Amino acid sequence: MMTIHELANFSGISVRALHYYDQIDLLKPCCVEFNGYRKYNEDSLRRLQQILFYKEMDLPLKEIKKIMNQPGFDQKTAIRDQKDLLTAKRNRLNKMIEQMEQILEGSNSMDFSIFEHNELKEVFKNRMSQLDDDYQQALINRFGSLDACIENMMKNEDQIKDTATQYYGSFDNYIESLKQEPISKEGMGNLQLKLDDIVKQIVAYIGEEVSKPEIQKLVEEWKKTAHILFQMNDISELFRQLYHGYMESEVIIKAMDDIYGEGSTIFLGRAMEYNDLHS
């Protein structure tokens, strides 16, 4: 057990800052003795370390508190995600330093790719690692490997960035949102599987009117599930983009028809369009 002064000396964090962390419910002492002395244990040290990791990522204390106080917070998962993102950042910095050294040595090299941020790919990779084994295997069976699946997702990078900017104000804000609100491994896989199951149930009605209450109830369930999975406050515009793609994009139609059956993609799009126009 440590007093607040001992913790301050050990960690390099000021007593004043530790008092503030206690005040905002970010780092509470494990107990307060009758004389008012705050005491901290090993769990307190681990939590403080996690807080400092997040501060190194330039997250404000308000966001750190939101992340760490959520019911499903898992320290090991958080550290793994932080490590991957910081490693990507370190790799970019190393490449920049290497090019600077080449320029100082007289090289005329102009590699502008070093200024491209690959956080989106890193976030996708992190999210893939959180999927349950069955869903990971399903993706491997379809794409050949998880890396191939990520590369396939990255083909839509421009569209993702446009949508992210529209809903989050900037692409950087979107990336920070994904970092800050991770879905648990079990939850991520279950949500993906649930969406897949809902789509199968919808397309089982092919040949019937998309206005059928049973179909529209399933579309509403799809929207609720997607809202949680995509972590957007409002998915209405994304919903519209998706159903237009389902009805108009030959690439999307072919890819999804291969999975759900011929005609399923356009039928799904029409069902979603009806929901949008009549809700």
C-alpha positions as CSV (number, residue, x, y, z in Angstrom):
1,M,0.0,0.0,0.0
2,M,1.2,3.5,-0.8
3,T,0.2,6.9,0.4
4,I,-0.6,9.6,-2.1
5,H,2.8,11.1,-1.6
6,E,4.6,7.8,-2.1
7,L,2.6,7.2,-5.3
8,A,3.5,10.6,-6.5
9,N,7.2,10.0,-5.9
10,F,7.0,6.5,-7.5
11,S,5.1,7.6,-10.6
12,G,6.3,11.1,-11.2
13,I,2.7,12.4,-11.1
14,S,2.1,15.3,-8.8
15,V,0.0,15.0,-5.7
16,R,-2.2,17.8,-7.0
17,A,-2.9,15.8,-10.2
18,L,-3.6,12.6,-8.2
19,H,-6.1,14.6,-6.1
20,Y,-7.7,15.8,-9.3
21,Y,-7.9,12.3,-10.6
22,D,-9.7,11.3,-7.4
23,Q,-12.1,14.3,-7.7
24,I,-13.2,13.4,-11.2
25,D,-13.5,9.6,-10.4
26,L,-10.7,8.7,-12.7
27,L,-8.3,7.2,-10.1
28,K,-9.8,6.6,-6.7
29,P,-7.7,5.4,-3.8
30,C,-8.4,1.8,-2.7
31,C,-9.3,3.1,0.7
32,V,-9.2,6.3,2.8
33,E,-8.1,5.8,6.4
34,F,-9.8,7.4,9.4
35,N,-7.2,10.2,9.4
36,G,-8.1,11.1,5.8
37,Y,-5.0,9.5,4.3
38,R,-5.5,8.1,0.8
39,K,-4.0,4.7,0.2
40,Y,-3.2,3.1,-3.2
41,N,-2.6,-0.6,-4.0
42,E,-1.2,-2.5,-6.9
43,D,-4.5,-2.3,-8.8
44,S,-4.2,1.5,-8.4
45,L,-0.8,1.4,-10.0
46,R,-2.0,-0.6,-13.0
47,R,-4.9,1.8,-13.5
48,L,-2.6,4.8,-13.3
49,Q,-0.3,3.2,-15.8
50,Q,-3.2,2.7,-18.2
51,I,-4.2,6.4,-17.7
52,L,-0.7,7.5,-18.6
53,F,-0.7,5.3,-21.7
54,Y,-3.9,7.0,-22.9
55,K,-2.4,10.4,-22.1
56,E,0.5,9.6,-24.4
57,M,-2.0,9.1,-27.2
58,D,-3.2,12.7,-26.5
59,L,-6.6,11.8,-25.3
60,P,-8.2,14.3,-22.8
61,L,-9.0,13.1,-19.3
62,K,-12.7,13.3,-20.0
63,E,-12.4,10.7,-22.8
64,I,-10.0,8.5,-20.7
65,K,-12.5,8.4,-17.9
66,K,-15.3,7.5,-20.3
67,I,-13.2,4.6,-21.7
68,M,-11.9,3.2,-18.5
69,N,-15.2,3.5,-16.5
70,Q,-17.3,1.7,-19.1
71,P,-18.6,-1.7,-17.8
72,G,-16.9,-3.9,-20.5
73,F,-13.5,-2.3,-20.2
74,D,-10.7,-4.8,-20.5
75,Q,-7.2,-3.6,-19.7
76,K,-5.3,-6.2,-21.7
77,T,-7.4,-5.5,-24.8
78,A,-6.9,-1.8,-24.4
79,I,-3.2,-2.1,-24.1
80,R,-3.0,-4.4,-27.1
81,D,-4.9,-1.8,-29.2
82,Q,-2.7,1.0,-27.9
83,K,0.4,-0.9,-28.7
84,D,-0.7,-1.6,-32.3
85,L,-1.6,2.0,-32.9
86,L,1.6,3.4,-31.3
87,T,3.6,0.9,-33.3
88,A,2.1,2.1,-36.5
89,K,2.8,5.7,-35.4
90,R,6.4,4.8,-34.6
91,N,6.9,3.1,-38.0
92,R,5.7,6.2,-39.8
93,L,8.0,8.4,-37.8
94,N,11.0,6.0,-38.5
95,K,10.2,6.3,-42.2
96,M,10.1,10.1,-42.0
97,I,13.4,10.1,-40.1
98,E,15.0,7.8,-42.7
99,Q,13.9,10.0,-45.6
100,M,15.2,13.1,-43.8
101,E,18.6,11.4,-43.4
102,Q,18.6,10.6,-47.1
103,I,17.8,14.2,-48.0
104,L,20.6,15.4,-45.7
105,E,22.9,13.0,-47.5
106,G,22.1,14.6,-50.8
107,S,19.3,12.2,-52.1
108,N,16.6,13.6,-54.2
109,S,14.1,11.0,-53.0
110,M,10.5,12.2,-52.8
111,D,8.4,9.5,-51.2
112,F,5.1,11.2,-50.3
113,S,3.6,7.9,-49.2
114,I,5.2,8.3,-45.8
115,F,2.7,11.1,-45.0
116,E,-0.2,8.7,-45.5
117,H,-1.8,7.7,-42.2
118,N,-2.6,4.0,-42.0
119,E,-4.7,4.2,-38.8
120,L,-7.7,2.9,-40.6
121,K,-6.0,-0.3,-41.5
122,E,-4.6,-0.6,-38.0
123,V,-8.1,-0.1,-36.6
124,F,-9.5,-2.8,-38.9
125,K,-6.7,-5.1,-37.9
126,N,-7.4,-4.5,-34.2
127,R,-11.1,-5.1,-34.7
128,M,-10.4,-8.3,-36.6
129,S,-8.4,-9.6,-33.7
130,Q,-11.4,-9.0,-31.4
131,L,-13.7,-11.2,-33.5
132,D,-14.5,-14.6,-32.1
133,D,-12.7,-17.6,-33.7
134,D,-15.8,-18.8,-35.7
135,Y,-16.2,-15.4,-37.3
136,Q,-12.5,-15.1,-38.0
137,Q,-12.6,-18.5,-39.7
138,A,-15.6,-17.5,-41.8
139,L,-13.7,-14.5,-43.1
140,I,-10.6,-16.6,-43.8
141,N,-12.7,-19.1,-45.7
142,R,-14.2,-16.2,-47.8
143,F,-11.1,-14.1,-48.4
144,G,-8.2,-16.5,-47.9
145,S,-6.8,-14.6,-44.9
146,L,-7.6,-11.8,-42.5
147,D,-5.1,-9.6,-44.2
148,A,-6.8,-10.2,-47.5
149,C,-10.1,-9.3,-45.9
150,I,-8.6,-6.0,-44.6
151,E,-7.2,-5.2,-48.0
152,N,-10.7,-5.7,-49.5
153,M,-12.2,-3.4,-46.9
154,M,-9.5,-0.8,-47.7
155,K,-10.7,-0.6,-51.3
156,N,-13.6,1.4,-49.9
157,E,-11.2,3.8,-48.0
158,D,-12.3,6.9,-49.8
159,Q,-16.0,6.2,-49.2
160,I,-15.3,5.4,-45.6
161,K,-13.4,8.7,-45.2
162,D,-16.2,10.7,-46.8
163,T,-18.8,9.1,-44.6
164,A,-16.7,9.5,-41.5
165,T,-16.1,13.2,-42.2
166,Q,-19.8,13.7,-42.7
167,Y,-20.7,12.2,-39.3
168,Y,-17.7,12.9,-37.2
169,G,-16.5,16.2,-38.6
170,S,-13.2,14.8,-39.7
171,F,-11.5,11.5,-40.4
172,D,-9.2,11.9,-37.4
173,N,-12.3,12.3,-35.1
174,Y,-13.6,9.0,-36.6
175,I,-10.4,7.2,-35.9
176,E,-10.3,8.5,-32.3
177,S,-13.9,7.4,-31.8
178,L,-12.9,3.8,-32.9
179,K,-9.9,3.9,-30.6
180,Q,-12.0,5.1,-27.6
181,E,-15.0,2.9,-27.8
182,P,-13.9,-0.7,-28.6
183,I,-16.5,-3.4,-28.8
184,S,-15.5,-6.5,-26.9
185,K,-14.3,-9.5,-28.9
186,E,-17.4,-11.5,-28.1
187,G,-19.7,-8.5,-28.8
188,M,-18.0,-7.7,-32.1
189,G,-18.4,-11.2,-33.5
190,N,-22.0,-11.6,-32.2
191,L,-23.1,-8.3,-33.9
192,Q,-21.5,-9.3,-37.2
193,L,-23.2,-12.7,-37.1
194,K,-26.5,-11.1,-36.1
195,L,-26.4,-8.8,-39.1
196,D,-25.6,-11.7,-41.3
197,D,-28.5,-13.7,-39.9
198,I,-30.9,-10.8,-40.3
199,V,-30.0,-10.4,-43.9
200,K,-30.6,-14.1,-44.5
201,Q,-34.0,-13.8,-42.9
202,I,-34.9,-10.8,-45.1
203,V,-33.8,-12.4,-48.4
204,A,-35.8,-15.5,-47.5
205,Y,-38.9,-13.4,-48.4
206,I,-37.7,-12.9,-52.1
207,G,-40.8,-12.7,-54.3
208,E,-43.0,-11.0,-51.7
209,E,-43.8,-7.3,-51.3
210,V,-41.0,-5.5,-49.4
211,S,-43.7,-3.6,-47.5
212,K,-44.7,-6.8,-45.6
213,P,-44.6,-6.1,-41.9
214,E,-42.4,-9.1,-41.2
215,I,-39.8,-7.9,-43.6
216,Q,-39.9,-4.3,-42.2
217,K,-39.5,-5.6,-38.7
218,L,-36.3,-7.3,-39.7
219,V,-35.0,-4.2,-41.4
220,E,-35.6,-2.3,-38.2
221,E,-33.7,-4.9,-36.3
222,W,-30.9,-4.6,-38.9
223,K,-30.7,-0.8,-38.3
224,K,-30.6,-1.2,-34.5
225,T,-27.8,-3.8,-34.7
226,A,-25.8,-1.7,-37.3
227,H,-26.2,1.4,-35.0
228,I,-24.3,-0.5,-32.3
229,L,-21.8,-2.0,-34.6
230,F,-20.9,1.1,-36.5
231,Q,-20.9,3.2,-33.4
232,M,-22.6,6.2,-35.0
233,N,-25.2,8.5,-33.4
234,D,-27.1,8.5,-36.7
235,I,-26.7,5.9,-39.4
236,S,-29.5,7.2,-41.7
237,E,-27.2,8.6,-44.4
238,L,-25.0,5.4,-44.2
239,F,-28.2,3.4,-44.5
240,R,-29.2,5.2,-47.6
241,Q,-25.7,4.8,-49.2
242,L,-25.9,1.1,-48.5
243,Y,-29.3,0.4,-50.0
244,H,-28.4,2.5,-53.1
245,G,-25.2,0.4,-53.4
246,Y,-27.3,-2.8,-53.1
247,M,-29.5,-1.7,-55.9
248,E,-27.1,0.1,-58.2
249,S,-23.5,-1.3,-57.8
250,E,-22.8,-4.2,-60.0
251,V,-19.7,-5.1,-57.9
252,I,-21.7,-5.1,-54.7
253,I,-24.6,-7.0,-56.2
254,K,-22.4,-9.7,-57.6
255,A,-20.4,-10.1,-54.3
256,M,-23.5,-10.3,-52.1
257,D,-25.5,-12.5,-54.5
258,D,-22.6,-15.0,-54.4
259,I,-23.2,-15.2,-50.6
260,Y,-27.0,-14.8,-50.2
261,G,-28.3,-16.0,-53.5
262,E,-29.3,-14.5,-56.9
263,G,-31.5,-11.4,-56.6
264,S,-31.0,-11.2,-52.9
265,T,-29.0,-7.9,-52.9
266,I,-31.5,-5.9,-54.9
267,F,-34.3,-7.3,-52.8
268,L,-32.5,-6.3,-49.6
269,G,-31.9,-2.8,-51.1
270,R,-35.6,-2.4,-52.0
271,A,-36.6,-3.5,-48.5
272,M,-34.3,-1.0,-46.9
273,E,-35.4,1.8,-49.3
274,Y,-39.0,1.2,-48.4
275,N,-38.2,1.4,-44.7
276,D,-36.3,4.7,-45.3
277,L,-39.2,6.3,-47.3
278,H,-42.0,5.1,-44.9
279,S,-40.4,5.4,-41.5
